[in-house]
């Protein structure tokens, strides 16, 4: 308030105390000094005027006295020197001497340049011997007087100003130290009294009036402080209550403001949790980072958000830093968002305290550093790529001096980085390229920014090697080239590889035999020769029997060894001039370039068979391998290489189907079968896409009641040109060409779909049997395919019955058991199909825990008339009963077979006696019947 009063007073007068003192001092000094200066100026003016008049009279007297003799004698020559000497005074303008006797001018002188200023005239008669003989008149310039007066004024003013400044400074210094500064201190102390700032005492050591006034102010302050303290003591309880209330309100307001500011405007995530990890609050940035809503996050414990590898660090910082010092510096950790995705973050932790100063919660500020990590990884990746790339990299400056190289550069050239840094790139020059080559290369880089091509360089050891080089220019923002980046690869191995490729183009790597392409060239040359000489030639196509079984059971390395041994044995059986080549896989082709009749080809085939008679010891196994050989003869069986090979292949397949370990000549019906297989193979590729497969269903009937309890899904192919084909016509081709897995997956999907459709129609529930091939069991996702089919259709696992043959089980028993266990765990049933025709290991049969055994139709066909078949069927049924399995007899076609099986206790039958495999609609009609018992 006192300060406001001072400001109002100052505003009303317009001047403060200092200004008033300054004005008074200036006026007090300026007025007397001005009067004194004025009087001094007048005195100086009078003195100068008197001095000028005295000088004028003196000169006039000199001239008048000096002109007596010359004027009396009328001698101008005698008077001129005097006139000239007087004219030397710059104040003299002109002199005129007049002769009074003749009233004429005796002598005169006038200054040629006259000054601009006032002029004064003086005259005096020339007296000679008491008689006035002439008159002297002189004209004077008064400008010198004006100049002297002006300089005098300037000097007076300068002296006056200096006196004023020195006086003011001296007076103001005394005023400031003795009056203004104490007054300012008094004013400040008065303001403190007005504002009741009474804690600090007012110190005064002066003994003048102002000091005594300050002493009174100090007494006033102490008394006022005492009164205020007494009043404060009396109202302490009330003030304490009000203060507490205000503190609570201020704390709440500050807390709300801080909370609002930090939580809603901070770009970093903030989460507050209790010491045991219960989430109390979090801001939107943290919620977005962790993909939670606030309600969802509050249901989580903070430690569930921390990745396992970061939890130990978080707990260590909490226990050893936050709880001890109240905070923790920034550190990096990994959090888990709502989708269990890892989020790299940097964390700062601050303790929160209650009203008693105890830590009751933790405030974490979390920043996403995913981009930082990604940038660091990119930098590290770039460095690793530069260092670890197999291509040599060299970076030079604009002067082509090497600045950096990678490890591949050292490996290729032999120079270390230390040896080439600062060197010119010419250190690598091989000398094989002339100067114009390099000039053209650098010109291309300068104009186009890059160059690439093949050139020769030299290693450190002097070896010259070929390399593929790419150079790119690096420019700055001004387009100036600052660096060159050269990337090169050693072509030494590539050159060797090209030679190797030429070898591989005509020879087999594994056996070093000529390959199919080389054999084709030789056969075409041989055909040309026999045509010229009117002779014959023969091709023998040889395939190793059961090679696939060896390859899969003993491994591919054993198969490769077997192929090498087979190649050596076949080569040893050939006569000079006969050529052996590897056709591919386990097939070999033999060229007999000249034969007189087909019998020579048969003899060659016999020789080849004989070399395979001895067993082969392979990987601690003794194997007996036999060949199947197909023979085609030129020109009877074909007039070009492709036809001869195709017909020999058909003959070879005929030899395999005839029992293997034999040879067959080509016949026309074999060619027809080969064409059919080729047609099937070409169409089989697109059968699934064209939806040409269908399923037929053959019922499985319970012998006791005749009720249909199941069905076997059997695939049919509605071939566009060959009509409806059974599986015998195309399944083997599908297995050999790798289509069986896709077809098998389609069967699973279609069978489950149809079973759901029947159930939705309200038809009786039944179990559907599906056949799986060996190739399907080799797929690791077979169980997953079945599971997905069941889940998509909504069927229970026991609705499907998986049928597998003994051969499938024995190929890879351990893996098959694992796959079957996975399907059994889904509730699927297992049937062993064609039981008795394979290995029939009872130990494995026990481990598989099959639900059903299916008696192969080859044992059912001749019962009850064939005693052996009847005994086998009876043994299978009894064994199944003892193992708690059910028995299904396939291929039941007569009442005699039915009656025998019923008498022996067979559970289920399927066959033409009951029904043929039927389309889905026709099979649905059978399901409406209560019983399918055959009539006697």
CORGIGI-V168463 format. One record per helix or strand. SS is the DSSP state (h for helix, s for strand). FROM is the first residue (numbers start at 1). TO is the last residue. If there is no record, write none. Layout:
SS:FROM:TO / SS:FROM:TO
This chain:
h:2:13 / h:17:73 / h:76:87 / s:92:99 / s:104:110 / s:119:128 / s:131:141 / h:143:194 / h:209:234 / h:236:265 / s:269:274 / s:278:282 / h:284:290 / h:294:298 / s:301:301 / h:302:305 / s:306:306 / h:308:325 / s:327:336 / s:342:353 / s:359:368 / h:370:388 / s:392:397 / s:401:405 / h:407:413 / h:417:420 / s:424:424 / h:425:428 / s:429:429 / h:435:448 / s:450:458 / s:464:475 / s:481:490 / h:492:506 / s:507:507 / s:514:514 / h:516:533 / s:536:544 / h:547:554 / h:556:573 / s:579:584 / s:587:595 / h:599:611 / s:616:618 / s:621:623 / s:627:634 / h:641:657 / s:663:665 / h:668:687 / s:693:702 / s:708:719 / s:723:725 / h:727:737 / h:740:760 / s:767:771 / h:774:777 / h:782:793 / h:797:799 / s:800:805 / h:806:811 / h:813:825 / s:829:835 / h:842:848 / s:852:855 / h:857:860 / h:867:882 / s:886:889 / h:895:904 / s:908:909 / s:918:918 / h:920:927
